Amino acid sequence: MARQILRKHYRRARYVLYRETLIDAKEHVLTFIGSFVGIGLIGLLNSQYMVANDNLFMIGSFGASSVLIYGIINSPLAQPRNLIGGHVICAIIGVTVLKVIPNEVWIAGALAVSLSIVAMQITKTLHPPGGATALIAVTGGAKIKEMGYLYVLSPVFTGVMILFLVALVFNNMRHRHYPAKPLFRKRKHPKHTAPVNLK
C-alpha cells in the first residue's frame, strides 16, 4: 500500500516537473511580452516620482511577482487574491512597523517580514514577493520612508494592479487561463425534499 502511494506521488511529481520544463516557444514569447510590458509600465510610471535607487528596489519586488504571474500562472501563489492581497497587506505592515520602530532597521526589517508572512497565511494571500514589499518599506531610501502609508497606494497598489491587468491580457491568450481554474469544483448536493405522503 505504501509503495503504491509513493509511486503515485513520484509519477505526479515527475509529470509536474516534465510540464514545467517543456520548451514551448509560443509560451515563452507570451511570458516575455507580458512581463516586459508589466514591469516596463511600472518602471515608466515610478521613474517620474522616485529617485533611481528607490525605483530599482520597487521593480525588484514586482520582478519576483512577475516570475509567478507570468511564468507559473497556475500556481496558487500567483492568483489575483494572492498577488494583490499579499502586496497590499505586506506594504501596510511594513509601513506600520517602520512607524513603531523607526531607528532599528535590523529588528524592524525582521519584524515586518515575519508579521507579513503570518498575516498572509491567516488571510490566505500568501505571495512570497510580498515579504520583499514589507522589507522595502523599512529599508528603502528616504523618499520611500517619507511617503508613509501613501507607499501602500502608490507605488505598491498601483504597480500590482498594472501587473494584474497585463496578466489578464497575456495570460488568457492561446490555451492559457488566468485566474487559474480550480482543480476541484464543489459538487452541488441536491436539495433534500420532504417525502411525499401518497395516502
C-alpha positions in Angstrom: 0.0 0.0 0.0 2.8 2.4 1.0 4.7 1.6 -2.2 1.6 2.3 -4.3 1.2 5.7 -2.7 4.9 6.5 -3.2 4.8 5.5 -6.8 1.7 7.6 -7.3 3.3 10.7 -5.8 6.5 10.0 -7.8 4.6 9.8 -11.1 2.7 13.0 -10.3 5.9 14.9 -9.3 7.7 13.7 -12.5 4.7 14.8 -14.6 4.7 18.3 -13.0 8.4 18.6 -13.4 8.1 17.5 -17.1 5.4 20.0 -17.8 7.3 22.9 -16.1 10.4 22.1 -18.2 8.7 21.7 -21.6 10.1 24.0 -24.2 7.2 25.8 -25.9 8.4 28.8 -27.9 5.0 30.5 -28.0 4.5 30.1 -24.2 7.9 31.7 -23.7 7.1 34.6 -26.0 3.9 35.4 -24.1 5.7 35.2 -20.8 8.4 37.5 -22.1 6.0 40.1 -23.6 3.7 40.0 -20.5 6.5 40.5 -18.0 8.2 43.1 -20.2 5.0 45.2 -20.6 4.1 44.9 -16.9 7.5 45.8 -15.5 8.1 48.4 -18.2 4.9 50.3 -17.4 5.6 50.3 -13.6 9.2 51.4 -14.3 8.0 54.2 -16.6 5.4 55.5 -14.1 7.6 55.1 -11.0 10.6 56.8 -12.6 8.5 60.0 -12.7 8.2 60.1 -8.9 11.1 58.2 -7.3 14.8 58.5 -7.4 16.8 56.0 -9.3 17.8 53.7 -6.4 14.3 53.5 -4.9 12.8 52.8 -8.3 15.1 49.8 -8.7 14.1 48.4 -5.3 10.5 48.7 -6.2 10.9 46.9 -9.5 12.9 44.2 -7.7 9.8 43.4 -5.6 7.5 43.3 -8.6 10.1 41.4 -10.6 9.6 38.5 -8.3 5.9 38.7 -8.7 6.3 38.7 -12.5 8.1 35.3 -12.2 4.9 33.9 -10.6 2.1 35.7 -12.5 3.7 35.4 -16.0 5.8 32.3 -15.7 3.8 30.0 -13.3 0.3 31.2 -13.9 -1.4 28.1 -12.4 0.4 28.4 -9.1 -1.9 29.2 -6.1 0.7 31.9 -5.2 0.2 33.6 -8.5 -3.6 34.1 -8.3 -5.1 37.6 -8.1 -6.1 37.3 -4.4 -2.5 36.4 -3.5 -0.9 38.9 -5.8 -3.0 41.9 -4.8 -3.7 41.0 -1.2 -0.2 39.8 -0.4 1.5 43.0 -1.6 -1.0 45.4 0.0 -1.1 43.6 3.3 2.7 43.5 3.5 3.0 47.1 2.5 0.7 48.1 5.3 2.6 46.0 7.8 6.0 47.3 6.6 5.0 51.0 6.9 3.4 50.4 10.4 6.5 48.6 11.7 8.6 51.5 10.4 6.5 54.0 12.3 6.7 52.0 15.5 10.4 51.1 15.3 11.9 53.9 13.1 15.6 53.7 14.3 16.4 50.0 14.5 16.4 48.8 10.9 17.6 45.2 11.7 14.7 44.5 14.1 12.1 46.5 12.1 13.0 44.5 8.9 12.9 41.1 10.6 9.6 42.0 12.3 8.0 43.4 9.1 8.8 40.3 7.1 7.8 37.8 9.9 4.5 39.6 10.6 3.8 39.8 6.8 4.2 36.0 6.4 1.8 35.2 9.2 -0.7 37.8 8.0 -0.6 36.3 4.5 -1.1 32.8 5.9 -4.1 33.9 8.0 -5.7 35.8 5.2 -4.8 33.1 2.6 -3.0 35.6 0.4 0.5 34.1 0.5 2.6 35.7 -2.1 6.4 35.4 -1.5 7.3 38.8 -3.1 5.1 40.5 -0.5 7.8 39.9 2.0 10.1 42.0 -0.1 7.5 44.7 -0.3 7.4 44.8 3.5 11.1 44.9 3.7 11.4 47.7 1.2 9.1 49.8 3.3 11.5 49.5 6.2 14.9 49.6 4.4 14.1 51.7 1.3 15.5 55.2 0.8 14.4 58.4 2.5 11.8 59.1 -0.2 10.0 55.8 0.4 10.1 56.3 4.1 8.7 59.8 3.8 5.7 58.5 1.9 4.3 56.7 4.9 1.0 55.0 4.1 1.0 56.6 0.6 3.6 53.8 -0.2 0.7 51.3 0.0 -1.4 53.2 -2.5 1.4 54.2 -4.9 3.7 52.6 -6.0 2.5 49.3 -4.4 -1.2 49.0 -5.2 -0.8 50.9 -8.4 2.0 48.7 -9.5 0.3 45.5 -8.5 -2.8 46.5 -10.5 -0.7 47.2 -13.6 0.9 43.7 -13.3 -2.6 42.2 -12.8 -4.2 43.9 -15.8 -1.3 43.0 -18.0 -1.5 39.4 -16.8 -5.3 39.3 -17.6 -4.4 40.2 -21.2 -1.3 38.0 -21.9 -2.3 35.0 -19.7 -5.5 34.4 -21.4 -4.1 34.0 -24.9 -3.8 30.6 -26.6 -4.8 27.9 -24.2 -3.8 29.9 -21.1 -6.3 30.6 -18.3 -5.8 33.3 -15.7 -7.0 33.3 -13.0 -6.4 29.5 -12.9 -9.5 27.3 -12.9 -9.9 25.4 -9.6 -8.7 21.8 -9.8 -11.6 20.6 -7.8 -15.1 22.0 -8.1 -17.5 21.6 -5.2 -20.3 19.3 -6.2 -23.8 20.7 -5.8 -25.7 18.4 -3.5 -29.4 18.0 -4.4 -31.8 19.7 -2.1 -33.4 17.3 0.2 -37.1 17.3 -0.1 -39.6 16.0 2.4 -41.0 12.6 1.5 -44.3 12.8 -0.3 -47.2 11.2 1.5 -49.2 9.2 -1.1 -52.0 8.3 1.3 
